[in-house]
Amino acid sequence: MASIIEDLEAGDIELEEIDLGNASSEQASELLALPPAPQPPWIVQPVTERSLWKLVQNFDFGWYVWPTGAGIMSILVGALSDWVPSHKEEITKVSLSYLVLQITSFLGVLGITIVRYCKWPRLCNSPTQDVGCFLPYTSIIIAMAAGSDISVNLVGVRLLMVGMVELIVLSFAMLLLAWVIIRDAYRLIGKRDIPGNHITDAFISLTALAYWGLAAQQIGEQASRYYSRGFKIASFSSAIVAWSGCSIYSIVLLFHHMSNGWSTFPFNNLSWWIPQFSIGAFALLSWNLGSSENLGYGANIFNVIGLILGTCSVMISHYNFFALWKLIKRNGLDGLLDAPELREGCNQQLFGAQTLPWYKRWLSSVVNWCCRLVRGIFQRVMQ
């Protein structure tokens, strides 16, 4: 590039004039002027004035982490009551109050979501409405819940069938989870991407790994009631491996943040709550290992670790609610009310854009028509 500039200054290169024929200067300027690019139409017209409808329109799925965090806090407070037997009844009431908070906040968030999609059903057509990326983690949590709740009341052949299905689901989910963890660890350690764009995904992986170990041990505990001890030993080994993986992965994330600064955390709901999810799941896994008979006196170590992590998770939860209250008092919720499907790039019908896969388009159409049906029924009732 420097050599070309030097040749231009020395006069070795001559620039040829463009011959526009007999066209006048005005016609030449019209020929050279490019037409303005058409503005892509909005998928959903954004609400500009500050009102309740703007809050509802900018509401996104990230707000579901608040009732989820309250539910995890209820479980942890209930588990902490075992350490204070003299005040077990009072602590249990506190745990129930958090459970009521979870149910109330979940119903509120669900109601706002229903109103949002009934008012603007075309939001379902946004490319950001992708529910497939969280299916592996959802399957792990469902497996954990089914393995801990359903298998307790089953006996004989039914217990064997449920246990086999749960083990298959857990094995498939673990393969997906291992791929996600390896990919995220490669990005974080190799610093191939901006840390803030992937740190939330990394904490989700850590949470899922802890739940996987918890589910594996609970399934083995129930299966060992009627079958060989091999189920119990294998599940206990899986839980130990998951606990060790969580420990190593937590240390990697901690040192990564200390080296890059805590400012790399993106400002959104999920980033606030995902450390609480990870620490809470890690605490539950530690407590579950501490209650095992295979460790003997070593179980006290896991109980103490679970107590420390559970206390930290509850403190993070209270800090999040306090920070939300401060934002509400300062009218600073605009940063959290930032639905990705309403941004300029996602809320426009781009010409020549790549279409979604058939199953996502089918799911989007089903949700869209259901929202239109509910909205039509609501309008008829109001008339």
VOPAGU-2260 file (C-alpha; in pm, 1 decimal, decimal comma):
REM VOPAGU-2260
SITE   aa  ch    i         X         Y         Z
SITE  MET   A    0       0,0       0,0       0,0
SITE  ALA   A    1     286,8     237,7      81,1
SITE  SER   A    2     452,7     167,0    -255,4
SITE  ILE   A    3     131,8     256,7    -441,5
SITE  ILE   A    4     108,7     588,5    -257,1
SITE  GLU   A    5     471,8     667,6    -339,9
SITE  ASP   A    6     411,8     592,1    -711,6
SITE  LEU   A    7     108,0     821,9    -709,0
SITE  GLU   A    8     312,0    1105,3    -557,2
SITE  ALA   A    9     598,3    1053,8    -808,0
SITE  GLY   A   10     357,5    1058,9   -1099,6
SITE  ASP   A   11     445,3     712,2   -1224,0
SITE  ILE   A   12      79,2     611,7   -1216,7
SITE  GLU   A   13    -175,3     807,4   -1416,4
SITE  LEU   A   14    -541,6     804,6   -1323,0
SITE  GLU   A   15    -781,0     781,2   -1613,2
SITE  GLU   A   16   -1096,3     987,1   -1621,0
SITE  ILE   A   17   -1426,3     810,3   -1653,8
SITE  ASP   A   18   -1599,6     898,4   -1981,9
SITE  LEU   A   19   -1967,3     956,9   -1923,4
SITE  GLY   A   20   -2034,9    1054,5   -2284,9
SITE  ASN   A   21   -2241,6    1361,8   -2355,1
SITE  ALA   A   22   -2408,5    1356,1   -2012,7
SITE  SER   A   23   -2420,5    1683,7   -1823,6
SITE  SER   A   24   -2280,4    1728,2   -1475,3
SITE  GLU   A   25   -2628,4    1691,6   -1320,6
SITE  GLN   A   26   -2692,8    1370,5   -1514,7
SITE  ALA   A   27   -2347,1    1244,4   -1422,0
SITE  SER   A   28   -2411,5    1306,4   -1053,8
SITE  GLU   A   29   -2743,2    1119,2   -1086,3
SITE  LEU   A   30   -2565,9     827,5   -1251,8
SITE  LEU   A   31   -2297,7     817,1    -986,5
SITE  ALA   A   32   -2538,7     858,6    -694,9
SITE  LEU   A   33   -2646,8     525,0    -550,9
SITE  PRO   A   34   -3007,8     479,3    -445,3
SITE  PRO   A   35   -3054,5     464,6     -68,5
SITE  ALA   A   36   -3085,3     115,0      71,1
SITE  PRO   A   37   -3441,9      33,5     172,1
SITE  GLN   A   38   -3501,1      10,6     545,7
SITE  PRO   A   39   -3616,0    -342,0     637,6
SITE  PRO   A   40   -3964,9    -339,5     789,8
SITE  TRP   A   41   -4012,4    -408,4    1159,1
SITE  ILE   A   42   -4139,4    -749,7    1264,8
SITE  VAL   A   43   -4297,6    -585,0    1570,3
SITE  GLN   A   44   -4333,6    -208,3    1599,3
SITE  PRO   A   45   -4138,4    -105,8    1913,6
SITE  VAL   A   46   -4318,0      92,5    2182,2
SITE  THR   A   47   -4122,7     416,9    2223,0
SITE  GLU   A   48   -4305,1     601,2    2501,4
SITE  ARG   A   49   -4245,2     499,3    2862,8
SITE  SER   A   50   -4548,8     302,8    2968,0
SITE  LEU   A   51   -4658,7     -32,0    3103,4
SITE  TRP   A   52   -4679,7    -170,9    2748,3
SITE  LYS   A   53   -4313,0     -87,9    2690,5
SITE  LEU   A   54   -4220,8    -284,8    3002,1
SITE  VAL   A   55   -4429,8    -580,3    2883,4
SITE  GLN   A   56   -4286,8    -567,1    2530,3
SITE  ASN   A   57   -3924,3    -560,4    2651,5
SITE  PHE   A   58   -3985,8    -849,2    2890,9
SITE  ASP   A   59   -3779,8   -1157,0    2796,2
SITE  PHE   A   60   -3722,3   -1511,8    2918,5
SITE  GLY   A   61   -3427,8   -1402,2    3131,6
SITE  TRP   A   62   -3671,0   -1294,6    3405,1
SITE  TYR   A   63   -3757,9   -1657,5    3473,3
SITE  VAL   A   64   -3428,5   -1687,5    3662,6
SITE  TRP   A   65   -3579,4   -1490,4    3953,3
SITE  PRO   A   66   -3841,8   -1750,9    4053,3
SITE  THR   A   67   -3586,7   -2024,4    3981,8
SITE  GLY   A   68   -3337,0   -1857,0    4214,3
SITE  ALA   A   69   -3602,2   -1822,3    4484,7
SITE  GLY   A   70   -3681,4   -2194,4    4451,4
SITE  ILE   A   71   -3316,0   -2295,0    4486,6
SITE  MET   A   72   -3288,4   -2065,7    4788,0
SITE  SER   A   73   -3590,4   -2238,8    4944,4
SITE  ILE   A   74   -3424,6   -2579,2    4900,2
SITE  LEU   A   75   -3094,4   -2458,1    5045,6
SITE  VAL   A   76   -3256,2   -2291,8    5348,5
SITE  GLY   A   77   -3452,6   -2611,8    5413,3
SITE  ALA   A   78   -3129,3   -2812,8    5397,8
SITE  LEU   A   79   -2954,0   -2567,4    5629,3
SITE  SER   A   80   -3220,1   -2631,7    5894,3
SITE  ASP   A   81   -3061,9   -2972,4    5960,6
SITE  TRP   A   82   -2757,6   -2794,2    6103,5
SITE  VAL   A   83   -2966,6   -2607,6    6363,1
SITE  PRO   A   84   -3210,0   -2865,9    6510,4
SITE  SER   A   85   -3318,9   -2631,2    6788,4
SITE  HIS   A   86   -3458,9   -2380,3    6535,0
SITE  LYS   A   87   -3561,1   -2627,7    6269,0
SITE  GLU   A   88   -3928,4   -2523,4    6275,4
SITE  GLU   A   89   -3852,2   -2152,0    6234,4
SITE  ILE   A   90   -3604,7   -2215,1    5951,0
SITE  THR   A   91   -3859,7   -2440,3    5780,4
SITE  LYS   A   92   -4111,1   -2155,0    5786,0
SITE  VAL   A   93   -3852,5   -1928,6    5621,5
SITE  SER   A   94   -3799,5   -2195,5    5356,3
SITE  LEU   A   95   -4174,7   -2211,6    5293,6
SITE  SER   A   96   -4187,9   -1832,3    5259,3
SITE  TYR   A   97   -3924,4   -1850,6    4986,7
SITE  LEU   A   98   -4130,0   -2122,8    4820,3
SITE  VAL   A   99   -4435,4   -1894,2    4824,3
SITE  LEU   A  100   -4217,0   -1618,3    4676,4
SITE  GLN   A  101   -4108,3   -1854,7    4400,6
SITE  ILE   A  102   -4463,8   -1957,3    4311,5
SITE  THR   A  103   -4589,7   -1598,6    4320,2
SITE  SER   A  104   -4306,5   -1460,8    4108,4
SITE  PHE   A  105   -4338,3   -1747,8    3861,8
SITE  LEU   A  106   -4709,1   -1684,0    3814,2
SITE  GLY   A  107   -4637,8   -1312,4    3767,9
SITE  VAL   A  108   -4365,8   -1374,2    3508,4
SITE  LEU   A  109   -4583,8   -1630,6    3331,2
SITE  GLY   A  110   -4875,8   -1386,6    3320,1
SITE  ILE   A  111   -4661,2   -1111,2    3168,2
SITE  THR   A  112   -4527,8   -1359,0    2910,0
SITE  ILE   A  113   -4880,6   -1465,5    2807,7
SITE  VAL   A  114   -4994,5   -1102,7    2775,5
SITE  ARG   A  115   -4680,3   -1017,8    2575,6
SITE  TYR   A  116   -4724,5   -1290,3    2315,7
SITE  CYS   A  117   -5099,4   -1237,7    2290,5
SITE  LYS   A  118   -5049,4    -864,8    2233,7
SITE  TRP   A  119   -4760,5    -911,9    1983,8
SITE  PRO   A  120   -4788,9   -1266,8    1842,0
SITE  ARG   A  121   -4537,3   -1187,3    1565,1
SITE  LEU   A  122   -4261,9   -1194,7    1826,9
SITE  CYS   A  123   -4274,5   -1572,1    1781,6
SITE  ASN   A  124   -4129,2   -1524,9    1430,2
SITE  SER   A  125   -3809,1   -1368,6    1562,0
SITE  PRO   A  126   -3490,6   -1570,0    1488,9
SITE  THR   A  127   -3389,3   -1528,2    1853,9
SITE  GLN   A  128   -3680,4   -1746,1    1971,1
SITE  ASP   A  129   -3462,9   -2056,0    1981,8
SITE  VAL   A  130   -3560,3   -2306,6    2251,0
SITE  GLY   A  131   -3331,9   -2583,8    2131,9
SITE  CYS   A  132   -3007,9   -2467,4    2294,7
SITE  PHE   A  133   -3131,3   -2536,4    2648,4
SITE  LEU   A  134   -3280,4   -2881,2    2581,7
SITE  PRO   A  135   -2970,1   -3074,8    2698,7
SITE  TYR   A  136   -2971,9   -2893,8    3032,6
SITE  THR   A  137   -3347,7   -2932,2    3066,2
SITE  SER   A  138   -3319,6   -3306,8    3012,0
SITE  ILE   A  139   -3059,7   -3331,3    3289,2
SITE  ILE   A  140   -3275,7   -3141,6    3536,4
SITE  ILE   A  141   -3582,0   -3348,4    3444,6
SITE  ALA   A  142   -3378,2   -3666,1    3492,4
SITE  MET   A  143   -3265,3   -3543,6    3832,2
SITE  ALA   A  144   -3620,7   -3463,8    3940,8
SITE  ALA   A  145   -3760,7   -3794,0    3814,1
SITE  GLY   A  146   -3477,3   -3996,2    3964,7
SITE  SER   A  147   -3515,5   -3838,7    4308,7
SITE  ASP   A  148   -3894,1   -3817,1    4335,7
SITE  ILE   A  149   -4047,3   -4094,5    4126,9
SITE  SER   A  150   -3808,2   -4378,3    4205,0
SITE  VAL   A  151   -3856,5   -4341,2    4582,3
SITE  ASN   A  152   -4210,3   -4478,2    4557,6
SITE  LEU   A  153   -4142,3   -4756,0    4304,7
SITE  VAL   A  154   -4055,2   -5120,0    4362,4
SITE  GLY   A  155   -3956,6   -5423,8    4157,0
SITE  VAL   A  156   -3980,8   -5414,7    3779,5
SITE  ARG   A  157   -4111,7   -5057,6    3768,3
SITE  LEU   A  158   -3808,2   -4933,9    3958,3
SITE  LEU   A  159   -3580,1   -5118,7    3714,1
SITE  MET   A  160   -3759,1   -4972,9    3410,4
SITE  VAL   A  161   -3752,5   -4616,1    3543,0
SITE  GLY   A  162   -3389,4   -4655,0    3646,2
SITE  MET   A  163   -3287,0   -4779,1    3302,0
SITE  VAL   A  164   -3468,0   -4493,8    3127,4
SITE  GLU   A  165   -3310,2   -4240,4    3361,7
SITE  LEU   A  166   -2963,9   -4386,1    3306,2
SITE  ILE   A  167   -3009,8   -4368,3    2927,6
SITE  VAL   A  168   -3121,4   -4004,5    2948,6
SITE  LEU   A  169   -2833,2   -3918,2    3179,7
SITE  SER   A  170   -2579,3   -4091,0    2954,6
SITE  PHE   A  171   -2703,5   -3904,9    2646,4
SITE  ALA   A  172   -2714,5   -3574,5    2835,8
SITE  MET   A  173   -2363,5   -3630,5    2969,6
SITE  LEU   A  174   -2226,7   -3670,6    2615,9
SITE  LEU   A  175   -2382,3   -3337,7    2514,5
SITE  LEU   A  176   -2264,2   -3174,9    2835,5
SITE  ALA   A  177   -1907,5   -3299,7    2789,3
SITE  TRP   A  178   -1900,3   -3149,1    2440,2
SITE  VAL   A  179   -2027,7   -2814,2    2571,7
SITE  ILE   A  180   -1778,1   -2808,3    2860,4
SITE  ILE   A  181   -1482,1   -2891,9    2633,7
SITE  ARG   A  182   -1589,0   -2623,6    2385,7
SITE  ASP   A  183   -1634,1   -2358,5    2655,2
SITE  ALA   A  184   -1309,4   -2449,9    2832,0
SITE  TYR   A  185   -1122,9   -2420,5    2500,5
SITE  ARG   A  186   -1272,5   -2076,1    2442,9
SITE  LEU   A  187   -1210,8   -1951,0    2795,3
SITE  ILE   A  188    -858,3   -2083,4    2841,5
SITE  GLY   A  189    -749,5   -2008,5    2484,7
SITE  LYS   A  190    -913,7   -1663,7    2496,8
SITE  ARG   A  191   -1036,4   -1706,1    2140,6
SITE  ASP   A  192   -1347,8   -1499,1    2214,3
SITE  ILE   A  193   -1450,6   -1217,5    2445,0
SITE  PRO   A  194   -1494,5   -1377,4    2790,2
SITE  GLY   A  195   -1818,3   -1191,2    2862,2
SITE  ASN   A  196   -1992,5   -1356,7    2567,9
SITE  HIS   A  197   -1934,5   -1709,5    2698,8
SITE  ILE   A  198   -1909,9   -1684,6    3074,5
SITE  THR   A  199   -2283,8   -1739,2    3123,4
SITE  ASP   A  200   -2271,9   -2052,7    2911,9
SITE  ALA   A  201   -1979,1   -2178,7    3119,2
SITE  PHE   A  202   -2170,0   -2137,2    3446,0
SITE  ILE   A  203   -2472,2   -2315,3    3296,7
SITE  SER   A  204   -2243,2   -2606,5    3212,6
SITE  LEU   A  205   -2111,1   -2610,1    3568,9
SITE  THR   A  206   -2465,5   -2613,9    3708,5
SITE  ALA   A  207   -2569,2   -2896,4    3478,4
SITE  LEU   A  208   -2263,7   -3101,7    3575,4
SITE  ALA   A  209   -2352,6   -3072,8    3944,5
SITE  TYR   A  210   -2714,1   -3172,7    3879,0
SITE  TRP   A  211   -2594,8   -3465,9    3669,8
SITE  GLY   A  212   -2388,4   -3600,8    3958,6
SITE  LEU   A  213   -2679,0   -3548,4    4196,9
SITE  ALA   A  214   -2918,8   -3734,2    3966,9
SITE  ALA   A  215   -2677,4   -4021,4    3908,0
SITE  GLN   A  216   -2624,6   -4083,2    4278,3
SITE  GLN   A  217   -2995,0   -4065,6    4363,6
SITE  ILE   A  218   -3086,7   -4313,3    4092,0
SITE  GLY   A  219   -2818,6   -4553,4    4213,4
SITE  GLU   A  220   -2932,4   -4516,9    4573,9
SITE  GLN   A  221   -3287,0   -4619,8    4484,5
SITE  ALA   A  222   -3181,1   -4903,5    4255,0
SITE  SER   A  223   -2954,0   -5052,3    4521,6
SITE  ARG   A  224   -3256,0   -5120,3    4742,9
SITE  TYR   A  225   -3354,9   -5422,4    4535,7
SITE  TYR   A  226   -3060,3   -5497,2    4312,2
SITE  SER   A  227   -2684,8   -5546,6    4345,8
SITE  ARG   A  228   -2454,3   -5297,1    4516,8
SITE  GLY   A  229   -2295,8   -5235,8    4180,6
SITE  PHE   A  230   -2562,9   -4973,6    4107,3
SITE  LYS   A  231   -2477,9   -4785,6    4426,5
SITE  ILE   A  232   -2101,5   -4802,7    4376,6
SITE  ALA   A  233   -2125,7   -4691,3    4012,2
SITE  SER   A  234   -2358,2   -4402,9    4094,5
SITE  PHE   A  235   -2141,4   -4296,8    4387,4
SITE  SER   A  236   -1833,1   -4300,8    4164,2
SITE  SER   A  237   -2017,7   -4090,9    3904,8
SITE  ALA   A  238   -2112,7   -3838,6    4172,2
SITE  ILE   A  239   -1750,7   -3818,4    4293,1
SITE  VAL   A  240   -1631,4   -3762,2    3934,3
SITE  ALA   A  241   -1895,1   -3490,4    3883,3
SITE  TRP   A  242   -1797,1   -3325,0    4214,3
SITE  SER   A  243   -1429,9   -3329,1    4116,2
SITE  GLY   A  244   -1515,0   -3185,0    3774,0
SITE  CYS   A  245   -1718,4   -2908,0    3936,8
SITE  SER   A  246   -1426,4   -2825,5    4168,0
SITE  ILE   A  247   -1173,8   -2803,7    3885,3
SITE  TYR   A  248   -1409,3   -2609,2    3659,4
SITE  SER   A  249   -1494,1   -2364,4    3939,6
SITE  ILE   A  250   -1124,1   -2296,6    4002,5
SITE  VAL   A  251   -1068,2   -2237,5    3629,0
SITE  LEU   A  252   -1359,5   -1989,3    3613,4
SITE  LEU   A  253   -1243,5   -1814,0    3930,6
SITE  PHE   A  254    -887,7   -1759,2    3809,5
SITE  HIS   A  255   -1014,3   -1663,3    3465,6
SITE  HIS   A  256   -1227,3   -1387,2    3615,8
SITE  MET   A  257    -948,9   -1270,1    3843,7
SITE  SER   A  258    -714,4   -1237,4    3545,7
SITE  ASN   A  259    -967,2   -1062,8    3318,2
SITE  GLY   A  260   -1157,8    -854,7    3570,2
SITE  TRP   A  261   -1511,5    -899,8    3698,6
SITE  SER   A  262   -1634,8    -634,0    3457,2
SITE  THR   A  263   -1647,2    -901,9    3185,0
SITE  PHE   A  264   -1979,4   -1017,3    3330,4
SITE  PRO   A  265   -2261,3    -899,9    3101,3
SITE  PHE   A  266   -2536,7    -697,3    3265,4
SITE  ASN   A  267   -2846,8    -916,7    3244,6
SITE  ASN   A  268   -3068,6   -1133,9    3462,9
SITE  LEU   A  269   -2902,7   -1463,8    3380,7
SITE  SER   A  270   -2555,2   -1331,9    3459,9
SITE  TRP   A  271   -2674,1   -1220,1    3801,7
SITE  TRP   A  272   -2825,7   -1554,2    3896,8
SITE  ILE   A  273   -2612,6   -1815,0    3722,7
SITE  PRO   A  274   -2336,8   -1808,4    3992,9
SITE  GLN   A  275   -2607,5   -1870,3    4253,0
SITE  PHE   A  276   -2740,3   -2163,3    4047,1
SITE  SER   A  277   -2392,8   -2315,4    4014,9
SITE  ILE   A  278   -2295,1   -2272,7    4379,6
SITE  GLY   A  279   -2637,0   -2395,0    4497,0
SITE  ALA   A  280   -2622,9   -2708,1    4281,7
SITE  PHE   A  281   -2264,1   -2770,6    4397,6
SITE  ALA   A  282   -2379,5   -2737,9    4761,0
SITE  LEU   A  283   -2664,2   -2987,4    4709,4
SITE  LEU   A  284   -2425,4   -3235,7    4547,7
SITE  SER   A  285   -2182,2   -3197,1    4840,2
SITE  TRP   A  286   -2458,9   -3252,4    5095,0
SITE  ASN   A  287   -2580,1   -3557,6    4906,7
SITE  LEU   A  288   -2229,5   -3706,0    4909,6
SITE  GLY   A  289   -2197,7   -3619,7    5278,2
SITE  SER   A  290   -2507,7   -3823,4    5358,9
SITE  SER   A  291   -2364,5   -4132,4    5188,6
SITE  GLU   A  292   -2253,4   -4429,0    5398,2
SITE  ASN   A  293   -1958,6   -4508,4    5170,5
SITE  LEU   A  294   -1741,4   -4219,7    5294,4
SITE  GLY   A  295   -1751,9   -4284,1    5668,4
SITE  TYR   A  296   -1584,0   -4002,4    5860,1
SITE  GLY   A  297   -1491,8   -3832,9    5531,7
SITE  ALA   A  298   -1857,6   -3738,9    5487,7
SITE  ASN   A  299   -1809,3   -3451,3    5733,9
SITE  ILE   A  300   -1576,9   -3280,0    5485,5
SITE  PHE   A  301   -1846,7   -3278,5    5217,0
SITE  ASN   A  302   -2103,9   -3159,3    5471,2
SITE  VAL   A  303   -1885,5   -2864,3    5571,3
SITE  ILE   A  304   -1818,2   -2777,2    5205,5
SITE  GLY   A  305   -2191,2   -2798,4    5134,7
SITE  LEU   A  306   -2265,6   -2574,2    5434,1
SITE  ILE   A  307   -2017,9   -2308,5    5317,5
SITE  LEU   A  308   -2137,3   -2318,1    4955,6
SITE  GLY   A  309   -2504,3   -2321,2    5055,9
SITE  THR   A  310   -2453,4   -2016,7    5278,3
SITE  CYS   A  311   -2273,8   -1834,2    4994,8
SITE  SER   A  312   -2556,0   -1918,6    4753,3
SITE  VAL   A  313   -2821,8   -1783,0    4993,0
SITE  MET   A  314   -2617,6   -1463,9    5045,5
SITE  ILE   A  315   -2584,9   -1415,0    4666,8
SITE  SER   A  316   -2962,5   -1457,9    4634,3
SITE  HIS   A  317   -3032,7   -1188,5    4891,8
SITE  TYR   A  318   -2781,9    -958,5    4724,9
SITE  ASN   A  319   -2957,0   -1004,5    4387,6
SITE  PHE   A  320   -3296,7    -914,2    4532,7
SITE  PHE   A  321   -3144,5    -612,0    4709,1
SITE  ALA   A  322   -2975,8    -499,1    4385,8
SITE  LEU   A  323   -3306,7    -533,4    4198,4
SITE  TRP   A  324   -3481,7    -321,5    4462,3
SITE  LYS   A  325   -3215,3     -51,1    4425,8
SITE  LEU   A  326   -3261,5     -52,6    4045,9
SITE  ILE   A  327   -3637,6     -14,5    4084,1
SITE  LYS   A  328   -3591,9     282,5    4319,5
SITE  ARG   A  329   -3349,4     450,4    4076,6
SITE  ASN   A  330   -3560,5     374,3    3763,7
SITE  GLY   A  331   -3268,7     176,3    3623,7
SITE  LEU   A  332   -3453,7    -127,8    3491,2
SITE  ASP   A  333   -3395,2     -30,4    3126,9
SITE  GLY   A  334   -3070,5    -227,3    3125,2
SITE  LEU   A  335   -3250,0    -545,8    3231,2
SITE  LEU   A  336   -3551,8    -483,7    3006,2
SITE  ASP   A  337   -3362,4    -548,8    2685,5
SITE  ALA   A  338   -3535,3    -826,0    2493,8
SITE  PRO   A  339   -3302,2    -952,5    2217,3
SITE  GLU   A  340   -3588,5   -1008,9    1973,7
SITE  LEU   A  341   -3666,8    -632,9    1977,8
SITE  ARG   A  342   -3319,0    -515,8    1880,8
SITE  GLU   A  343   -3266,9    -353,4    1544,5
SITE  GLY   A  344   -3100,3    -649,9    1375,8
SITE  CYS   A  345   -3339,5    -916,3    1509,2
SITE  ASN   A  346   -3663,9    -718,8    1485,0
SITE  GLN   A  347   -3632,5    -651,4    1112,2
SITE  GLN   A  348   -3732,7    -865,5     816,4
SITE  LEU   A  349   -3391,9    -891,8     653,2
SITE  PHE   A  350   -3399,2    -960,3     280,0
SITE  GLY   A  351   -3218,2   -1276,3     180,7
SITE  ALA   A  352   -3165,9   -1383,7     542,6
SITE  GLN   A  353   -3107,9   -1747,8     616,5
SITE  THR   A  354   -3428,6   -1926,6     711,2
SITE  LEU   A  355   -3466,9   -2126,8    1027,4
SITE  PRO   A  356   -3474,5   -2509,1    1023,4
SITE  TRP   A  357   -3810,6   -2668,4     957,9
SITE  TYR   A  358   -3874,2   -2777,9    1318,7
SITE  LYS   A  359   -3806,8   -2427,7    1453,8
SITE  ARG   A  360   -4035,4   -2272,0    1191,8
SITE  TRP   A  361   -4303,9   -2530,1    1274,6
SITE  LEU   A  362   -4274,8   -2464,0    1648,0
SITE  SER   A  363   -4282,9   -2089,0    1588,3
SITE  SER   A  364   -4597,6   -2122,9    1376,6
SITE  VAL   A  365   -4772,4   -2334,7    1641,3
SITE  VAL   A  366   -4693,2   -2083,6    1917,0
SITE  ASN   A  367   -4794,8   -1796,2    1690,0
SITE  TRP   A  368   -5135,2   -1946,5    1610,2
SITE  CYS   A  369   -5196,8   -2040,5    1975,1
SITE  CYS   A  370   -5126,3   -1680,6    2078,1
SITE  ARG   A  371   -5362,6   -1551,8    1809,4
SITE  LEU   A  372   -5634,3   -1792,2    1928,2
SITE  VAL   A  373   -5600,4   -1684,9    2291,0
SITE  ARG   A  374   -5602,7   -1320,4    2187,4
SITE  GLY   A  375   -5919,0   -1370,9    1978,7
SITE  ILE   A  376   -6097,4   -1546,5    2264,0
SITE  PHE   A  377   -5993,0   -1271,3    2504,3
SITE  GLN   A  378   -6126,0   -1002,5    2269,6
SITE  ARG   A  379   -6459,6   -1185,0    2231,9
SITE  VAL   A  380   -6495,7   -1216,5    2609,2
SITE  MET   A  381   -6414,4    -847,2    2662,6
SITE  GLN   A  382   -6679,8    -747,1    2407,1
